[in-house]
Amino acid sequence: MQESNHLLTGRYSIPITLSSLASSYLKSQLVDNNPYHDPKDNEKYGLKNLSKVFTPTGVELGRDLPMYISYFLGSYHGGRNESYIYGIVRETVYDYDLPGAYPTAMSLLDYPDWERKEVFLEMSGEEFMENYKKYLFRSYTALKVEFSFPETVQYPTLPVRLNESSIIYPLSGVSYCTGHEILLASKFNCVFKVIGGVFIPFKNLKFHRNTQVLKTSKHAVDRLLKETSDGKPKVVEIRNPLFDVLENHYTRLILGSKPVSTHTRVGEVKSGTSSGFKTGGTVFFNTVKKLVLERNRYKKGTYMNQLYKFLANSGIGQMARGLNQKKAFDTKSLKPELITPGDLISPLYAGWITSYIRCTLTEILNNSSDVYKIFSCTTDGFISTQKGLELIEPVEEDIFSYQYFKARESLTGKGELLEVKHFDTKGLLSWRTRGQLGLSGEIKAMTGYQRNESLHELIPKFIKYFNSESKSIPFIQISLRSAKEIFLEGGHSTLKLNER
């Protein structure tokens, strides 16, 4: 570990944790000497001190951070985790995964163009899509919207917080969401109204200035004083350069898509609007690419192979660390303290990555045939009775799937969207999110249950309780004493037995 630390960070010491090694390495690659954070932010009242931002002093001294950061915080959600079936199915099932989900999404990031940040108020869905649709892939966009999907949509795309621990995806409601999710929602004919939001384009997203003054919005214009012919001042509304419509040749050049009419209605995704942007060339892409190449130099399962895999996957954790203001036991104060954010904390990047994966997964779910069953989805994968999905190459109209496929091709040299992790020919028991057991034992997702018996004994036991009134299974959980317990009470790392 000492040698690894020296190789990656230049420090010849043993890192306190593996996460601290990952943080130091990614900071050197992504943050140092780069516009990772808004240089105008007041560091004392910035992202590293969110508890101070939303205070009277923080609102005044935090510059414009308090004005827009709440949208990004609200639209940051974790993975999509849902269970759709309760019971037993006796047919072949397949457990699919998006390969390398978090690193792949991180490779598509770029630094924000902080100078072109736009905070806007209420506007119609039609107006929002007309102004922003082409830029949603190459921007950090966070919104609060009121929405409604057609009843025919099986897997709606917009998250709604039900309570402190639950996120649901209903057909209608009010959602804090990202530009990705609105783009996918429009594909499924979602009608929505923007209540408020913020748009920050990627720094390399150039705009072609349209000299024509087009339809204006009272919520998204600059008001300039211009002299009239009689010399009297007059207020004239003009479109902000952000809302200029790209000319067709520029759309093809930068976004990699075909000419598109600017009068696309909400819910209509015309051919050519889906490909997003070309991969490669950014600091984020180069960092992930380097980690992928280094990992592939070593045999699967070896120390160095696993180390580079961990570094590639740790970006999202470092970006989200501290956003939820969670506490952990502190050995100095001997009480729970807020987890200290690292240098990579950012709801912009964390929200972009997680929503991109949610959208890719949700698009695949909605594209699945009605003939087949889907049992559950968990962050970057799902279980289905549909065979052969790992062989499918998405078409350009599959907005997120196509982009994911191309990103994998750029990173690994192999275009891929899904891989089969496991399959079970006998069927499946399904009872909750991350609660599935294959009838031949090939699929085991049993969070919350600690298995102490053989599969030969376990499957009949589960079937018995499925048919009981209580639907609950008592068991003994075996664990080790926690580090906190040992620190406070002394002793050793010994086993504990708990009834569940």
N, C-alpha and C positions, 0 to 999 in steps of 0.2 A: 504493500500500500504506500509506503514511503517512496519507493521508486516511481510508482504511478503518479503520485502527487508532484514529484519533481518533473516528470515527463509532461504533465498536463498544465501545470501552473508555474513551474520553475522554483517551487518551494520544497526544500529537502526536509520535510517533516511529516509526521503522521497526522492526517486530518482527523478532527474530532469525530466527524460522521462522514458517511459516503455522500450524503446530501450537501454537506459543506464543500466537499471537493467538487461536486457538480456545479454548485453555485459559483464558486471561484472560477471554474473553467468557462462557464457560459457568460459570466460577467466580462471576462477578458475578451471573449469573441463578439459579444452582442452589445454590451453597454459602453465599455471604455472607448472614448474618442468617437462615439456615435450618438446621433440624436434620438436615443432610445426613449428618454423622457423629454417633456416640454422644457426647454431651457429657461423659460420665463416663470416656471413654477417656483414658489417660495418653498425651499426645502423643509423649513420648519413646519409649514402647513401644507405639505405635499402628500403623495401617496404612501410614503413610509410612516406617516402620522395621521392616518385617516380619522382616528378618534379626536384629533384636534381640528380637522377641516370643518366639520359641521358644528362649530361653536361660534358665538358672536365675533370673537377675535379672528377665528379661522376664515369665516365668510368674508371679512373685510380685508384680511392680509393674504388670503389664498389666491389673489388675482382672479382669473376666471375659472379656476379649477372647480370651486363649489357649484358653479353655474351649469357645468356639463357632466361632471363625473358621476352624478347620481344615475344618469341614464345608462352609463356603462356598467356601473355596479348592479343596477336592477336587471340588466340583460345578461349578466353572467350567471349561467346555470351549468350544472355538471352534465354528466352523460344522461341520455334518455334511457330510463330503466322502467320497463313495464312488463306485466304478465297478462296475457290475453286468454289463457285457458286454464281451467281448474279441473283436474281429473286424469284419466288414463286414456292414451291413444295407442292402439296396437297396429302401427305401420312404421315403415322406415323413416327416421328423422335425421336431419343434418344440422350440425352446429357450425355456422359460418362466422367468419371474422373479417374485418377490414385490416389487412396486413399493415403493421407499422403506422397505426392511425395518428397518434400524437406527433411523431416526428414528421410524417408526411404533411400534416396540416401546418406545422410550424415552418416548414420549408417554403410555404407559399406567402409568408408574411413579408412585409417591407416596413420601413420606418414611416411614421405619419408625417405629413406636411403640416406641421403645427400652425404655420402662418395662414393656412387656408381653412381653418376650422370654422364650421358654420353651425350655430345653435338656432333652431327654428321652433316656432310655435305651431298651432293647429293648422292643418291643411288637409285637403281631401286625398284619398288614396290615388286617384287619377293624376292629380297634380304632382304628388310625390314621385310616382313612377315615371312620369314624363320628364321630370327634372333629374332624377337620380338613378334610374334603373341601370343604365350602362356602367355606372361606377361602383355598384354595390360589391362586386368581387374585389375591387382594388381600393378599398376604403375601410375605415373603422366607422361603422354606422350603428347607432343605438337609438331605439325608439320606444315610445309608449303609444300603443295603438288600441283602438276599439275595433273588433273584427267579427266576421261571420263567414264560415265555410259552408258550401253546399252539403246537404246531408249525405251525398254519395261519397264524400271523402272519408276513407276508412281510417287514415292515420294523419290527423291534422298536424300542422307544423309549428304552431305558436304556443310557447309554454306559458302557463298560468300558475302562480304559486297558490296552492290550496291552504297550506299552513306552514309552520316553521320547518317541517321536514319533508313535505310532499309537493311535487310538481306534477301537474296534469296537462293534457293536451286536448282541450275541448273543441267543439265545433264553433263556439262563440264565446266572447268574453273580452277582457282587457288584459293586454300582455305587455311586459317589457321584453323586447326582443332585439335581435340584430338585423342588419340589412340582409344577411344571408337568409334568415327565416322569412322575411317579407318577400324576398325574391322567389323562394320556393312556394310560399303561400300563393303568390300571384299565378304561379303555374297551375294551381288547383282551383283557380277562379274564386279566391278569397276576396271578399269586399271588406275594405278597412278604411278607417279614418285615423290620421296621425294626430295625436294629442300634443306631442312634443318630441324633440329628439336632437341629435347632434350628428354631424357628418364631418369626418376628417379624411381626406383622400391620401392615398399612398404618395410618398414624396416624388416618385418617378412617374406618376400619372399626369401626363401633360394634357392641356386643354387647348383646343383650337378655337380661337376667338371668332364668334359669329357676329358680324357687324350689324345684322338686322335686330331691331328691338322687337322681341316676340311677346307673346302673352305674358303678363306680369302677375305677381302675387303680392298681396298686401303684407304677407308674412315673410317674403323672401326677396326683398329688393333693397337697393340703396336709393335713398332720396337725395337728389342733387339739385342745387339751384342753378337754373340756366336763364340766361337773358333772353327775353322775347323781343320781337321786332320793335316794340314801343319802349324798350328799356326797363320794363318792370320785371322784377323777379317772379319766377313761377316754379312751383315744385313739380318736377317731372320724375316719374317712376321708371327706372331702367333695370334690366335683369343683371344680377350679379354675374361676373364671369364664370362662376362655378356652374351656372345653370345654362350656359351656352350649349347648343346642340352640336355634337360632333358631326362633321361632314362624313359622308359615306366612305371616302377613301381613308380617312383617319381611323374610322371604326374598324376597318379591315386591318390596318397596319398595327394598331396598338392592342385592340381587344381580340384580334384574331377571329373576327366574326364577319358575316356578310352584311351588306347594306340593310339597314332596318329603318322602317318608318318611325318618325318621332311621335306618331299619333297612335301608339299601342295602348289599348284600353287595359284597365286593371284586370288581371286574370288571363290575359292573352300573351303567351310567350311565342313570338314568331321564330321561325327557323333562323339560326345564326346568332341568337342572342345569348346562347348558353355557354360558350366555350370559355368565358372568363378572361384569362390572360395567359401569356406564355410563362412557363416555369423557368427558374434559373436566373443567375446573375446577382441576386441580392445577398447581403451578408447572412441572412437567415438560411437561405438555400445552401450557400457554400459551407456554412457551419454543419448543417445536417448531412450534407453530401460527404463531407470529410469524415464524420463519425460513422456513416454507413460503410464507407470504403475501408476505414480502419477496422471496423468490426468484422468485415468479410475476410480480412487477412488471417483471422484466427479460426480454428475449428470450433464449431458450434458447441456450446456448453463449457468451454474453457474460461479461465478467469478473465483474460483480456477481451474475449468475445462478449462476456456478460457485462464487463465494465463499460465498454462502448455502447452496448445496448442500454444500460442504465443512464448514461449521459444523454443519449438521444431522447429517452423517454422522460427525463427529469425536467425538461423545460417548462411544461405546463404546470408542474407542481411549484416550481420556483416563481412563476408569474402569478400564480393564484395565492401563494402563501401570504397570509395576513389580511386577505380581502374580507373574510367572514368574521374577523375579530374574535377568533376562538382563543381559548385559554389553555395553558398547559402548566403543570406543576413546576415551580422554580425552586431550585435547591438553595438559592441565596435567601430569598424571602420566606421560604417554606410555605408558600401559598400559590394558588393558581394566578398566573400572569398572562396578559395578552401575548400571543406568539409574535415575536419580532419579525416584521417583514424584511425580506432580503432586497438586494439591489435590483432584482428583476421584477419586482411586484408591478403589475399593470393589469387592470381590468380590460383594457383595450385588447391586448394580445391574448390574454386568457379567454376572454369572451369570443374573440374571433376564432380561435382554435376549437373550442368546445362546440360552438354553434355550427361550424363547418362540418364537424364529424356528425353532429346530430342531424344536420340537413342531408348529408350523404346517406346516412342510415335510413332516414325517413323517406327519402326519394326511392330507395330500393324497396322498402316495405310497400309503398304505394304502387310500385311497378310490378309487384308480385302478382301472379295469377290468382284469381278467386277460387280456383279449383283446389289450391293447396292451403294448408293451415300454417299459421305462424303462431308459435307458442309464447315467445317472449323476446324482448330486445334488451340488451345490457351494454350501454355505452358505445361499443364498437363492434357489436355482433348480434346475431339473432339465431333462433332455432326454428326450422321450417321442415315441412315434408317435401318441399320442392327440390328435385335433384338437378345437379349440373349448373348451378348458378355461378360457380367458380370459373366456368368456361365462357361466360358471356362477356363480350366487349361492348361497353356502353356507346351509344350514339351521341352526337353533339347536343341533341335536344334534351338529353338527360343531364341537366345543368351541372349538378355536383358530382355525379358518378363519373362523367366524362373527364372532368377536371382532375378528379382523384386518380383515375386510371393514367392520365398523362403525367401527373406528378410522380407516381410510382415509376413510370417509365424513365423519367429524367433522373430519379434518384438511384435506381437499381439496374436500369437497363432492361427491365422487364415490365411491360404494362400489365397491371393486375388490379382488380377491384375487390374480389373476395377470395378467401381460401377456406377449405374445409378443415376444421380443427378436429372434429370427431363425427361419427355417425353411428346410429344404433338401429339394427335391422328388426328388432323385436318391438320397439315402441318406446313410450316415455310416460313417466309420472310427472305431472306439473302442478305445483301448488302455490307458488309465489314468484316474484322477481328473484332471480338467482336461486330458485328452488326447483330444480329439475333432476330427475334420476332416470337414466336409460334402463330399460327392462333387461338388457344384457350387461349393464354396468359400464358401457362405453362413454356415456355422458354423465358427468357428476358435477352438478352445481348446487351445493347444499349449504349455502351461507346460513349460519344460525343453528346448524345441527352438527354435532360432532359424532362421527361414526365410530363405534367400538365393536362392531360385528362384521362378519363377512357379507359380501353381496348376496350370497345364497340365502342368508338369514334376513338381510335388510329389506329386500324387495317384497317378500310376503308380509313383513311387518308393516311396511308403508301402505300396502294395499288394504290390510286389515284396518288401519286407522283412517284411511280414506273413506271407508264404508261405515265408520263409527259416528256417533252423534257429536262427540266432542271435537273431532277432527284434529286433535292435538296429540303429540307424541312426547311423553316424559323421557328424559335421558339424563345421564351424568356427564357433565362437562369437566374435562381435565385441563388444567392450565398451570402455568408457573406463577409464582409470586411476582408482582410487578416491581419495577425498579423503584418506584415511589415507596412502596411498602417496605422494601429492603432498606432503603435510605433512612426512613423514619424509625423503623422498628428493629433494624439489624437482622442478622441471620443470613441465610443462604437462599439460593434460587432453588426452591423445592416445589414439588407438585402440590396442587390444590384440587379438591373435588367439590363441584357445585351442582346442585340439583336444578334442572331446567324443565 
